[in-house]
Amino acid sequence: MSPLEIAGVTIFILALYAGIFSIVFGMPGTVIILIDAILYATITEFDKIGIEILVILLLISVPAESLDFMLRMKSKIRFGTYGKGAWAPLIGSIIGAVIMTQALLGLGTFTGIFFGGFIGVVVMELIHVRQLKPALRDGYGVIIGRFIGMFVKGVCALVMIIIALTNIYS
């Protein structure tokens, strides 16, 4: 391999891992992986990754993102945080990630997202309901929905990465 090819593969692999890492932040990581594979296939003229592989990656990505979206919306609707309180977990997650990252470094980002989202929902529900038990129940529901969605997308992203890398290195 020439140095240019090595640099290209390195950028491709870094973008794959950026896609899986972005799932932690609630971004569409499987779509990032799919776009990365499409760009790589286009640049290499579909030598290592063909149309069939791209279709397989698409068939993994779309259901994963759809399921994650449905799980998050279902938990927000079921636990009553849909509507005005829908922004509370997002704002809480961002604030939690910023605060906890400084305290616990990489692990702090991950825990800050969950605890920040939980606290954001609890505070928003306390403002609306003014009772602690329903607020805690709503916060718990949103966190469970987020965790399950993130887990499903993470597994799908790992499968997509394995498929892409095995086709490049086989």
C-alpha positions as CSV (number, residue, x, y, z in Angstrom):
1,M,0.0,0.0,0.0
2,S,1.2,3.5,-0.8
3,P,1.3,6.1,1.9
4,L,-1.8,7.8,0.4
5,E,-3.8,4.6,0.6
6,I,-2.7,4.0,4.2
7,A,-3.8,7.6,5.1
8,G,-7.1,7.0,3.3
9,V,-7.8,3.7,5.2
10,T,-6.7,5.4,8.5
11,I,-9.2,8.2,7.9
12,F,-11.9,5.7,7.0
13,I,-11.3,3.7,10.3
14,L,-11.2,6.9,12.4
15,A,-14.6,7.9,10.8
16,L,-16.0,4.5,11.7
17,Y,-15.0,4.9,15.3
18,A,-16.3,8.5,15.3
19,G,-19.7,7.0,14.2
20,I,-19.9,4.6,17.0
21,F,-18.6,7.2,19.6
22,S,-21.3,9.6,18.4
23,I,-24.0,7.2,19.5
24,V,-23.2,8.0,23.1
25,F,-24.2,11.6,22.4
26,G,-27.5,10.6,20.8
27,M,-26.3,11.3,17.3
28,P,-27.1,9.0,14.3
29,G,-23.9,7.0,14.4
30,T,-25.0,4.3,12.1
31,V,-25.7,6.9,9.5
32,I,-22.2,8.3,9.9
33,I,-20.8,4.8,9.5
34,L,-22.9,4.3,6.4
35,I,-21.9,7.6,4.8
36,D,-18.2,6.8,5.6
37,A,-18.6,3.4,3.8
38,I,-20.3,5.0,0.8
39,L,-17.5,7.6,0.5
40,Y,-14.8,4.9,0.9
41,A,-16.5,2.7,-1.7
42,T,-16.8,5.7,-4.1
43,I,-13.2,6.7,-3.7
44,T,-11.9,3.2,-4.2
45,E,-14.3,2.6,-7.1
46,F,-16.3,-0.1,-5.2
47,D,-13.2,-2.3,-5.2
48,K,-13.3,-3.6,-1.6
49,I,-16.8,-2.4,-0.6
50,G,-19.4,-3.1,-3.2
51,I,-23.1,-2.2,-3.7
52,E,-24.2,-5.4,-1.9
53,I,-22.3,-4.4,1.2
54,L,-23.6,-0.9,1.1
55,V,-27.2,-2.2,0.8
56,I,-26.6,-4.5,3.8
57,L,-25.2,-1.6,5.8
58,L,-28.3,0.5,4.8
59,L,-30.6,-2.3,5.9
60,I,-28.9,-2.3,9.3
61,S,-28.7,1.4,9.7
62,V,-32.3,2.5,8.9
63,P,-34.0,0.0,11.4
64,A,-31.4,0.8,14.1
65,E,-32.1,4.6,13.9
66,S,-35.8,4.0,13.6
67,L,-35.9,1.7,16.6
68,D,-33.8,4.2,18.7
69,F,-36.2,7.0,17.7
70,M,-39.3,5.0,18.5
71,L,-37.9,3.8,21.9
72,R,-37.1,7.3,22.9
73,M,-40.4,8.7,21.9
74,K,-42.3,5.8,23.5
75,S,-40.5,6.3,26.8
76,K,-41.1,10.1,26.7
77,I,-44.8,9.6,25.9
78,R,-45.3,6.7,28.4
79,F,-43.6,8.6,31.2
80,G,-45.2,11.9,30.4
81,T,-42.2,13.9,29.3
82,Y,-43.3,14.5,25.7
83,G,-44.0,18.1,24.9
84,K,-42.6,21.0,26.9
85,G,-40.3,18.6,28.9
86,A,-38.9,17.0,25.8
87,W,-35.9,19.4,25.8
88,A,-35.1,18.8,29.5
89,P,-33.2,15.6,29.0
90,L,-31.1,17.0,26.2
91,I,-30.2,20.2,28.1
92,G,-29.5,18.1,31.3
93,S,-27.4,15.7,29.3
94,I,-25.2,18.4,27.8
95,I,-24.7,20.1,31.2
96,G,-24.1,16.8,32.9
97,A,-21.5,15.8,30.3
98,V,-19.7,19.1,30.6
99,I,-19.6,19.0,34.4
100,M,-18.8,15.3,34.8
101,T,-16.2,15.2,32.0
102,Q,-13.9,17.4,34.1
103,A,-14.5,15.2,37.2
104,L,-14.1,11.7,35.7
105,L,-12.6,12.3,32.3
106,G,-14.0,9.9,29.6
107,L,-16.2,7.9,32.0
108,G,-17.6,11.2,33.3
109,T,-18.9,12.1,29.8
110,F,-20.9,8.9,29.6
111,T,-22.2,9.1,33.2
112,G,-22.9,12.8,32.8
113,I,-25.1,12.2,29.8
114,F,-27.3,9.8,31.8
115,F,-27.4,11.6,35.1
116,G,-27.7,15.0,33.5
117,G,-30.6,13.8,31.4
118,F,-32.2,12.2,34.5
119,I,-31.8,15.4,36.6
120,G,-33.1,17.5,33.7
121,V,-36.3,15.4,33.5
122,V,-36.8,15.4,37.3
123,V,-36.3,19.1,37.6
124,M,-38.8,19.8,34.7
125,E,-41.3,17.4,36.1
126,L,-40.9,18.9,39.6
127,I,-41.7,22.3,38.1
128,H,-44.9,21.0,36.4
129,V,-46.1,18.3,38.8
130,R,-44.5,19.4,42.1
131,Q,-44.3,15.9,43.4
132,L,-41.1,13.9,43.8
133,K,-42.4,10.4,43.0
134,P,-43.9,11.1,39.6
135,A,-40.8,13.2,38.7
136,L,-38.4,10.4,39.6
137,R,-40.6,7.9,37.7
138,D,-40.5,10.0,34.5
139,G,-36.7,10.6,34.8
140,Y,-36.2,6.8,35.2
141,G,-38.3,6.1,32.2
142,V,-36.4,8.5,29.9
143,I,-33.1,7.1,31.0
144,I,-34.2,3.5,30.4
145,G,-35.5,4.5,26.9
146,R,-32.2,6.2,26.1
147,F,-30.1,3.4,27.4
148,I,-32.0,0.7,25.4
149,G,-31.9,2.8,22.2
150,M,-28.2,3.5,22.6
151,F,-27.5,-0.2,23.3
152,V,-29.4,-1.3,20.1
153,K,-27.7,1.3,18.0
154,G,-24.3,0.4,19.4
155,V,-24.7,-3.3,18.6
156,C,-25.8,-2.4,15.1
157,A,-22.9,0.0,14.7
158,L,-20.4,-2.7,15.8
159,V,-21.9,-5.1,13.3
160,M,-21.6,-2.5,10.5
161,I,-18.0,-1.8,11.4
162,I,-17.2,-5.5,11.4
163,I,-18.8,-6.0,8.0
164,A,-17.0,-3.0,6.5
165,L,-13.6,-3.9,7.9
166,T,-13.8,-7.6,7.0
167,N,-14.5,-6.6,3.4
168,I,-11.6,-4.2,3.3
169,Y,-9.1,-6.6,4.9
170,S,-10.2,-9.9,3.2
